[in-house]
Amino acid sequence: MNKDLISILDLDQGELDRIITDAVELKRMRRSGIPHPFLAGMNLAMIFEKSSTRTRISFEVGMNDLGGHALFLNTQDLQIGRGEEIRDTARVASRFVSGVMVRAYRHQTIQDFARYSSIPVINGLSDREHPCQILADLMTIRERFGSTVGLRLAWVGDGDNVCNSMILSSVLTGMEISVATPPGYEPPNDIIDAAREKGAKIQLVKDPESAVEGAHVVVTDTWVSMGEEGERGKRLEAFKGFTVTTALMKKAEADAVFMHCLPAHRGQEVTDEVIEGPQSVVFDEAENRLHAQKALLVSLLAHDVKIKD
């Protein structure tokens, strides 16, 4: 596969299927206590501009499970924080570690790092995409429904980085996606166009009920992402009426699931009743960050390893 995962479309359909299949097997192995040190002796550098809970824990624990080691690197602890150019850091890191995960404010930062790196680079989150989250989401959906083909997914809220990656992933999954956002918060046109050009079925609506009607999966995210705190008041006003409630979930299919990448702001984008309710799979989804990323790491760092024949 491509040596980097910057966008979810750096994977083709076969690679995506393989990663999810391997993730399910790695989940079974971990729960059964079966050692799986496929990355013994390898090191992953984790560079964080943005704070993190699930990304840091899952990559760090994942590398440990796989027999390797993860280094947590805050940019303020690196020379990047004092002005060293990304291209220099990337080339130096390439001589020390086996791979790099970057969680950055700007997508361009990760692209620049990958451009000058001779080792695999993983997008742990940027302002444009969050492909690692989508791997976990698709794994969770497949666990619940057996397949993604023919499913309808409703996105309610901000057309943000997670939404972008979910839209692009529909090129590979066969899911139909309906996105409900307030005016001015739609996903970027180039994301929509890129997905549609590859045959994806994407619908943009203004009404959450229209998006959720008949959906198998209902997804939302925080209305105020990191770096947008100055827009908080404006955003909370704009997103009134876009809270995922029990009443809204009733518009979906009876067996529909609710997903959220977390952290959640209960009472804003989702009610406590929904996130704690029987349709919620948010904690399965969070756990699957670990398993999906372990499968990704093996695919990028140990090409000759076969987790499951």
DOBA-327291 format. One record per residue (C-alpha): x negated, y negated, z; residue in one letter. Coordinates in steps of 0.05 Angstrom, whole numbers, plus 5000, padded with zeros to 4 digits. Layout:
# DOBA-327291
<pavo <X; Y; Z>; A>;
...
***
This chain:
# DOBA-327291
<pavo <5000; 5000; 5000>; M>;
<pavo <4980; 4927; 4998>; N>;
<pavo <4925; 4914; 5048>; K>;
<pavo <4965; 4858; 5081>; D>;
<pavo <5037; 4849; 5106>; L>;
<pavo <5051; 4775; 5098>; I>;
<pavo <5120; 4783; 5068>; S>;
<pavo <5168; 4841; 5074>; I>;
<pavo <5163; 4845; 4998>; L>;
<pavo <5090; 4863; 5004>; D>;
<pavo <5121; 4932; 5012>; L>;
<pavo <5156; 4971; 4957>; D>;
<pavo <5216; 5015; 4971>; Q>;
<pavo <5174; 5078; 4980>; G>;
<pavo <5126; 5045; 5028>; E>;
<pavo <5183; 5017; 5069>; L>;
<pavo <5217; 5085; 5072>; D>;
<pavo <5152; 5118; 5093>; R>;
<pavo <5139; 5068; 5149>; I>;
<pavo <5208; 5077; 5178>; I>;
<pavo <5204; 5153; 5173>; T>;
<pavo <5136; 5151; 5207>; D>;
<pavo <5164; 5103; 5260>; A>;
<pavo <5219; 5151; 5278>; V>;
<pavo <5167; 5207; 5285>; E>;
<pavo <5121; 5164; 5327>; L>;
<pavo <5180; 5147; 5372>; K>;
<pavo <5194; 5221; 5382>; R>;
<pavo <5121; 5235; 5397>; M>;
<pavo <5116; 5179; 5448>; R>;
<pavo <5179; 5200; 5483>; R>;
<pavo <5155; 5272; 5484>; S>;
<pavo <5088; 5254; 5512>; G>;
<pavo <5051; 5279; 5450>; I>;
<pavo <4984; 5242; 5441>; P>;
<pavo <4975; 5208; 5374>; H>;
<pavo <4907; 5173; 5372>; P>;
<pavo <4908; 5160; 5297>; F>;
<pavo <4869; 5095; 5305>; L>;
<pavo <4816; 5117; 5354>; A>;
<pavo <4757; 5070; 5354>; G>;
<pavo <4794; 5015; 5317>; M>;
<pavo <4806; 4944; 5342>; N>;
<pavo <4862; 4895; 5326>; L>;
<pavo <4853; 4821; 5336>; A>;
<pavo <4918; 4786; 5355>; M>;
<pavo <4917; 4711; 5343>; I>;
<pavo <4973; 4672; 5375>; F>;
<pavo <4991; 4600; 5360>; E>;
<pavo <5062; 4613; 5386>; K>;
<pavo <5080; 4646; 5452>; S>;
<pavo <5108; 4716; 5450>; S>;
<pavo <5139; 4772; 5490>; T>;
<pavo <5158; 4829; 5443>; R>;
<pavo <5104; 4816; 5391>; T>;
<pavo <5047; 4815; 5441>; R>;
<pavo <5071; 4874; 5483>; I>;
<pavo <5089; 4918; 5423>; S>;
<pavo <5023; 4907; 5385>; F>;
<pavo <4980; 4914; 5448>; E>;
<pavo <5015; 4976; 5474>; V>;
<pavo <5019; 5004; 5403>; G>;
<pavo <4944; 5000; 5392>; M>;
<pavo <4933; 5032; 5460>; N>;
<pavo <4981; 5089; 5442>; D>;
<pavo <4944; 5099; 5377>; L>;
<pavo <4877; 5105; 5412>; G>;
<pavo <4853; 5036; 5391>; G>;
<pavo <4845; 4969; 5426>; H>;
<pavo <4879; 4901; 5417>; A>;
<pavo <4848; 4834; 5433>; L>;
<pavo <4894; 4777; 5454>; F>;
<pavo <4867; 4712; 5425>; L>;
<pavo <4901; 4646; 5439>; N>;
<pavo <4880; 4593; 5388>; T>;
<pavo <4859; 4547; 5445>; Q>;
<pavo <4809; 4601; 5466>; D>;
<pavo <4781; 4605; 5395>; L>;
<pavo <4740; 4556; 5356>; Q>;
<pavo <4801; 4546; 5311>; I>;
<pavo <4828; 4505; 5369>; G>;
<pavo <4767; 4459; 5362>; R>;
<pavo <4772; 4452; 5287>; G>;
<pavo <4736; 4512; 5258>; E>;
<pavo <4764; 4527; 5189>; E>;
<pavo <4809; 4587; 5181>; I>;
<pavo <4766; 4615; 5125>; R>;
<pavo <4706; 4618; 5171>; D>;
<pavo <4744; 4651; 5228>; T>;
<pavo <4775; 4701; 5179>; A>;
<pavo <4707; 4721; 5150>; R>;
<pavo <4675; 4729; 5218>; V>;
<pavo <4734; 4769; 5246>; A>;
<pavo <4729; 4815; 5186>; S>;
<pavo <4660; 4837; 5210>; R>;
<pavo <4684; 4852; 5281>; F>;
<pavo <4753; 4884; 5279>; V>;
<pavo <4794; 4932; 5237>; S>;
<pavo <4854; 4886; 5226>; G>;
<pavo <4885; 4820; 5248>; V>;
<pavo <4955; 4801; 5268>; M>;
<pavo <4970; 4727; 5265>; V>;
<pavo <5030; 4693; 5297>; R>;
<pavo <5030; 4622; 5270>; A>;
<pavo <5072; 4559; 5262>; Y>;
<pavo <5058; 4553; 5188>; R>;
<pavo <5064; 4609; 5137>; H>;
<pavo <5006; 4578; 5099>; Q>;
<pavo <4960; 4591; 5159>; T>;
<pavo <4971; 4666; 5152>; I>;
<pavo <4964; 4664; 5077>; Q>;
<pavo <4898; 4627; 5083>; D>;
<pavo <4873; 4676; 5135>; F>;
<pavo <4890; 4735; 5089>; A>;
<pavo <4857; 4701; 5030>; R>;
<pavo <4789; 4700; 5064>; Y>;
<pavo <4796; 4765; 5103>; S>;
<pavo <4768; 4831; 5079>; S>;
<pavo <4811; 4870; 5129>; I>;
<pavo <4887; 4878; 5134>; P>;
<pavo <4925; 4817; 5159>; V>;
<pavo <4995; 4823; 5189>; I>;
<pavo <5045; 4767; 5195>; N>;
<pavo <5068; 4769; 5267>; G>;
<pavo <5115; 4710; 5253>; L>;
<pavo <5112; 4646; 5213>; S>;
<pavo <5161; 4591; 5197>; D>;
<pavo <5179; 4627; 5132>; R>;
<pavo <5182; 4701; 5149>; E>;
<pavo <5181; 4753; 5205>; H>;
<pavo <5170; 4819; 5169>; P>;
<pavo <5152; 4859; 5231>; C>;
<pavo <5220; 4843; 5262>; Q>;
<pavo <5254; 4867; 5199>; I>;
<pavo <5218; 4934; 5201>; L>;
<pavo <5246; 4944; 5271>; A>;
<pavo <5315; 4921; 5250>; D>;
<pavo <5318; 4967; 5190>; L>;
<pavo <5294; 5025; 5233>; M>;
<pavo <5349; 5011; 5282>; T>;
<pavo <5402; 5006; 5228>; I>;
<pavo <5378; 5072; 5197>; R>;
<pavo <5381; 5106; 5265>; E>;
<pavo <5453; 5084; 5273>; R>;
<pavo <5480; 5095; 5202>; F>;
<pavo <5431; 5145; 5171>; G>;
<pavo <5418; 5100; 5112>; S>;
<pavo <5420; 5026; 5094>; T>;
<pavo <5448; 5037; 5024>; V>;
<pavo <5518; 5009; 5016>; G>;
<pavo <5520; 4974; 5083>; L>;
<pavo <5544; 4903; 5091>; R>;
<pavo <5503; 4858; 5138>; L>;
<pavo <5529; 4791; 5163>; A>;
<pavo <5481; 4737; 5186>; W>;
<pavo <5513; 4684; 5230>; V>;
<pavo <5475; 4620; 5249>; G>;
<pavo <5409; 4590; 5228>; D>;
<pavo <5379; 4608; 5160>; G>;
<pavo <5311; 4617; 5193>; D>;
<pavo <5249; 4661; 5183>; N>;
<pavo <5283; 4725; 5207>; V>;
<pavo <5342; 4711; 5161>; C>;
<pavo <5293; 4699; 5103>; N>;
<pavo <5259; 4766; 5113>; S>;
<pavo <5325; 4802; 5120>; M>;
<pavo <5350; 4772; 5055>; I>;
<pavo <5286; 4793; 5019>; L>;
<pavo <5289; 4862; 5049>; S>;
<pavo <5356; 4874; 5016>; S>;
<pavo <5318; 4882; 4951>; V>;
<pavo <5290; 4947; 4981>; L>;
<pavo <5348; 4971; 5024>; T>;
<pavo <5411; 4966; 4981>; G>;
<pavo <5448; 4927; 5034>; M>;
<pavo <5495; 4870; 5016>; E>;
<pavo <5482; 4808; 5057>; I>;
<pavo <5530; 4752; 5074>; S>;
<pavo <5500; 4690; 5108>; V>;
<pavo <5542; 4640; 5146>; A>;
<pavo <5507; 4575; 5165>; T>;
<pavo <5528; 4504; 5178>; P>;
<pavo <5513; 4455; 5121>; P>;
<pavo <5439; 4438; 5119>; G>;
<pavo <5416; 4501; 5154>; Y>;
<pavo <5420; 4550; 5095>; E>;
<pavo <5361; 4595; 5078>; P>;
<pavo <5314; 4564; 5026>; P>;
<pavo <5336; 4567; 4954>; N>;
<pavo <5272; 4601; 4932>; D>;
<pavo <5285; 4658; 4981>; I>;
<pavo <5355; 4668; 4955>; I>;
<pavo <5333; 4663; 4883>; D>;
<pavo <5276; 4713; 4893>; A>;
<pavo <5323; 4764; 4923>; A>;
<pavo <5377; 4755; 4871>; R>;
<pavo <5327; 4759; 4814>; E>;
<pavo <5309; 4828; 4839>; K>;
<pavo <5381; 4850; 4841>; G>;
<pavo <5400; 4836; 4913>; A>;
<pavo <5472; 4818; 4931>; K>;
<pavo <5470; 4755; 4973>; I>;
<pavo <5531; 4713; 4991>; Q>;
<pavo <5527; 4645; 5024>; L>;
<pavo <5588; 4621; 5063>; V>;
<pavo <5604; 4567; 5114>; K>;
<pavo <5654; 4607; 5155>; D>;
<pavo <5628; 4661; 5204>; P>;
<pavo <5693; 4700; 5198>; E>;
<pavo <5684; 4706; 5122>; S>;
<pavo <5614; 4732; 5132>; A>;
<pavo <5632; 4782; 5186>; V>;
<pavo <5695; 4810; 5152>; E>;
<pavo <5681; 4884; 5138>; G>;
<pavo <5608; 4881; 5160>; A>;
<pavo <5572; 4941; 5188>; H>;
<pavo <5517; 4899; 5220>; V>;
<pavo <5525; 4830; 5251>; V>;
<pavo <5461; 4791; 5265>; V>;
<pavo <5444; 4724; 5296>; T>;
<pavo <5384; 4688; 5324>; D>;
<pavo <5370; 4628; 5368>; T>;
<pavo <5394; 4561; 5342>; W>;
<pavo <5331; 4525; 5367>; V>;
<pavo <5267; 4561; 5348>; S>;
<pavo <5197; 4545; 5375>; M>;
<pavo <5174; 4479; 5347>; G>;
<pavo <5246; 4453; 5338>; E>;
<pavo <5258; 4431; 5410>; E>;
<pavo <5262; 4358; 5388>; G>;
<pavo <5324; 4376; 5347>; E>;
<pavo <5359; 4412; 5403>; R>;
<pavo <5418; 4365; 5413>; G>;
<pavo <5430; 4358; 5338>; K>;
<pavo <5427; 4433; 5328>; R>;
<pavo <5473; 4451; 5385>; L>;
<pavo <5525; 4403; 5356>; E>;
<pavo <5516; 4430; 5285>; A>;
<pavo <5524; 4503; 5305>; F>;
<pavo <5588; 4495; 5344>; K>;
<pavo <5635; 4550; 5320>; G>;
<pavo <5578; 4597; 5301>; F>;
<pavo <5575; 4636; 5367>; T>;
<pavo <5582; 4711; 5359>; V>;
<pavo <5641; 4728; 5404>; T>;
<pavo <5682; 4790; 5417>; T>;
<pavo <5737; 4761; 5373>; A>;
<pavo <5687; 4751; 5316>; L>;
<pavo <5660; 4822; 5323>; M>;
<pavo <5731; 4848; 5315>; K>;
<pavo <5729; 4823; 5243>; K>;
<pavo <5673; 4872; 5229>; A>;
<pavo <5680; 4947; 5218>; E>;
<pavo <5701; 4987; 5279>; A>;
<pavo <5632; 5020; 5283>; D>;
<pavo <5593; 4956; 5270>; A>;
<pavo <5532; 4939; 5312>; V>;
<pavo <5507; 4873; 5338>; F>;
<pavo <5433; 4854; 5331>; M>;
<pavo <5390; 4798; 5357>; H>;
<pavo <5314; 4794; 5354>; C>;
<pavo <5311; 4760; 5422>; L>;
<pavo <5301; 4717; 5462>; P>;
<pavo <5376; 4704; 5466>; A>;
<pavo <5410; 4642; 5493>; H>;
<pavo <5474; 4671; 5520>; R>;
<pavo <5533; 4626; 5511>; G>;
<pavo <5502; 4592; 5451>; Q>;
<pavo <5490; 4638; 5391>; E>;
<pavo <5522; 4699; 5426>; V>;
<pavo <5566; 4710; 5486>; T>;
<pavo <5543; 4752; 5545>; D>;
<pavo <5602; 4799; 5532>; E>;
<pavo <5576; 4816; 5462>; V>;
<pavo <5502; 4824; 5478>; I>;
<pavo <5519; 4868; 5538>; E>;
<pavo <5575; 4904; 5502>; G>;
<pavo <5580; 4973; 5470>; P>;
<pavo <5566; 4948; 5399>; Q>;
<pavo <5500; 4915; 5419>; S>;
<pavo <5436; 4951; 5398>; V>;
<pavo <5389; 4893; 5416>; V>;
<pavo <5347; 4933; 5465>; F>;
<pavo <5340; 4992; 5417>; D>;
<pavo <5320; 4940; 5366>; E>;
<pavo <5269; 4910; 5413>; A>;
<pavo <5239; 4978; 5430>; E>;
<pavo <5234; 4995; 5357>; N>;
<pavo <5185; 4937; 5347>; R>;
<pavo <5134; 4982; 5380>; L>;
<pavo <5148; 5044; 5338>; H>;
<pavo <5155; 5007; 5271>; A>;
<pavo <5091; 4967; 5282>; Q>;
<pavo <5053; 5030; 5301>; K>;
<pavo <5074; 5061; 5236>; A>;
<pavo <5053; 4998; 5199>; L>;
<pavo <4985; 4996; 5233>; L>;
<pavo <4972; 5068; 5214>; V>;
<pavo <4992; 5055; 5142>; S>;
<pavo <4946; 4994; 5138>; L>;
<pavo <4886; 5019; 5178>; L>;
<pavo <4884; 5094; 5167>; A>;
<pavo <4905; 5109; 5096>; H>;
<pavo <4889; 5183; 5098>; D>;
<pavo <4932; 5197; 5160>; V>;
<pavo <4998; 5232; 5150>; K>;
<pavo <5043; 5225; 5210>; I>;
<pavo <5099; 5267; 5181>; K>;
<pavo <5096; 5309; 5118>; D>;
***
